[in-house]
C-alpha cells in the first residue's frame, strides 16, 4: 500500500481532498498544477539543498542518548531538529514554500502559527528572500509565546492576533484563510503543517521528509542498517511526524508511534487527542478526523503545548491511524512536563513541550534492550521557558 503519497485528488485513502471556497479555487489549482514540477526541478533543488546545508545547518545530528537509554533499557536516538536555525523543524517547510512562492510570482506571504515556531521560520525565510510577511496567531498563543512574537517582529513580519473562538491555532488558520480569499493574486499561504486542502499535506510532507531521509543515512553509518525498530514523533497537525515517518511508512519492519496531546485527559473535555475523540469531518479544507459535536461544530481543543493545540489531524496521519499502520498514544500535560524535565536533567537538552509528548511514550510502552528507538526532537524549549519556570516555582 502507498501510504505516503496521495492520489491525484489529494486523498490518502478516505482522507484529504480540497474543500475550499470558490474564491480560493484559482490559488489552489495553480499550486496543484505546478508544485511537483517546480520543487522537483534541478534549479529549485540546487537552491533549496544549498540553503538547508549552509543556512539551516542540516544535516541535524542523530544523537545516541546514553543516559536516557540506560534509564529505559533500550537504544534511544534523538533526531535533533531543535538544532536547526530558528530552533525547530519548521524551517525545512517554510524555506521550501517561500522559494516555491517566489517562482510562482508571489510577493506577499501569510502564515498561521501556534507555538510561534512556524511563524518565526516563515518570517526568517521572508527576510532572507525579500518577501512581505504577515503571521496570524491566536491571542492566547501571543501571550504564552511572547519570545517568538518578538522574534517575528524583529524579522520584519506583521503579527496579527486572532481574537475569535478559542483564540488559538485553529482560529489563526481561519484568519489566514480569510486573508488569502481577499488577496488571491499576490499572496501565497505558507501552511505550517500537513493540513489544509490538497496539495498542502503532500507539499509539507515532502519538504519535511528530509528528516527521515537523514535518519536512514545516519543509522546506516552508526549501526550498519538504515531502519530502526521504532520511530516516534508528536502529532498535532503533524508536520514533524510526517517528516519523521515519511521514508519508513512502507518499511514493514519499522513500527511507527505518534504521540497526541491528551491535555488534562481524554475524558476531561480539555484535550486535543484527535484519534481518540475525533470523527470524520472537514476542517480547514480537507477531510480528516476532527474533534466535533454531533452536528459538526468544532470542539475547542486543549494542550499545554501551543503547537499541539489543534482539533484535527492531517489526512496522512488519519490514514495511518485508520489502517493501523501507526500506534497512537495520548499524552497528558503533566506527563509531557515531567518528560521535559527528565530529558533536561539526564541529557542536558531542554526540549519544546511538543517534543516532550513524544518522549513520554517511553513511559507508556515497553521496549526491548536491543530495540533501536528514534525519537524526533522537533524543537528546543526556549519558547516554553515561561511554562517551565511556573513548574520550577511551584
ZIVENHU-V237863 format. One record per backbone hydrogen bond with DSSP energy under -1.0 kcal/mol. NH is the residue of the N-H (numbers start at 1). CO is the residue of the C=O. If there is no record, write none. Layout:
((NH,CO) (NH,CO))
This chain:
((7,11) (10,7) (12,15) (15,12) (16,287) (17,10) (19,285) (24,21) (25,22) (28,24) (29,25) (30,26) (31,27) (32,28) (33,29) (34,30) (35,31) (38,34) (39,35) (40,36) (41,38) (45,41) (46,42) (47,43) (48,44) (49,45) (50,46) (51,47) (52,48) (53,49) (54,50) (55,51) (56,51) (58,52) (63,78) (65,76) (66,64) (69,65) (70,66) (71,67) (72,68) (74,69) (75,371) (77,373) (78,63) (79,375) (80,61) (81,79) (83,80) (84,81) (85,56) (87,84) (89,378) (92,89) (94,90) (95,91) (96,92) (97,93) (98,94) (99,95) (100,96) (101,97) (102,98) (103,99) (104,100) (105,102) (106,101) (107,186) (108,186) (109,132) (110,188) (111,134) (113,136) (120,116) (121,117) (122,118) (123,119) (124,120) (125,121) (126,122) (127,123) (128,124) (129,125) (130,126) (131,126) (132,107) (134,109) (135,158) (136,111) (137,160) (139,162) (140,167) (142,138) (143,139) (144,140) (145,141) (149,145) (150,146) (151,147) (152,148) (153,149) (154,150) (155,151) (156,153) (157,152) (158,133) (160,135) (162,137) (167,164) (172,168) (173,169) (174,170) (175,171) (176,172) (177,173) (178,174) (179,175) (180,176) (181,177) (182,178) (183,179) (187,183) (188,108) (190,110) (191,189) (195,193) (198,17) (200,197) (203,199) (204,200) (205,201) (206,202) (207,203) (208,204) (209,205) (211,208) (212,243) (213,209) (214,210) (215,211) (216,212) (217,213) (218,214) (219,215) (220,216) (221,217) (222,218) (223,219) (229,372) (230,372) (231,255) (232,374) (233,257) (235,259) (242,238) (243,239) (244,240) (245,241) (246,242) (248,245) (249,245) (251,248) (254,251) (255,229) (257,231) (258,327) (259,233) (260,329) (262,331) (264,270) (265,262) (268,265) (272,261) (274,272) (277,273) (278,274) (279,290) (281,288) (283,286) (286,283) (287,16) (288,281) (290,279) (291,311) (293,297) (296,293) (299,291) (308,305) (310,308) (314,237) (318,314) (319,315) (320,316) (321,317) (322,318) (323,319) (324,321) (325,320) (326,320) (327,256) (329,258) (331,260) (333,263) (336,332) (337,333) (338,334) (339,335) (340,336) (341,337) (342,338) (343,339) (344,340) (345,341) (346,342) (347,343) (348,344) (352,379) (356,352) (357,354) (359,355) (360,356) (361,358) (362,359) (363,360) (364,361) (365,361) (371,368) (373,75) (374,230) (375,77) (376,232) (377,79) (378,376) (380,87) (381,350) (384,381) (385,382) (388,384) (389,385) (390,386) (391,387) (392,388) (393,389) (394,390))
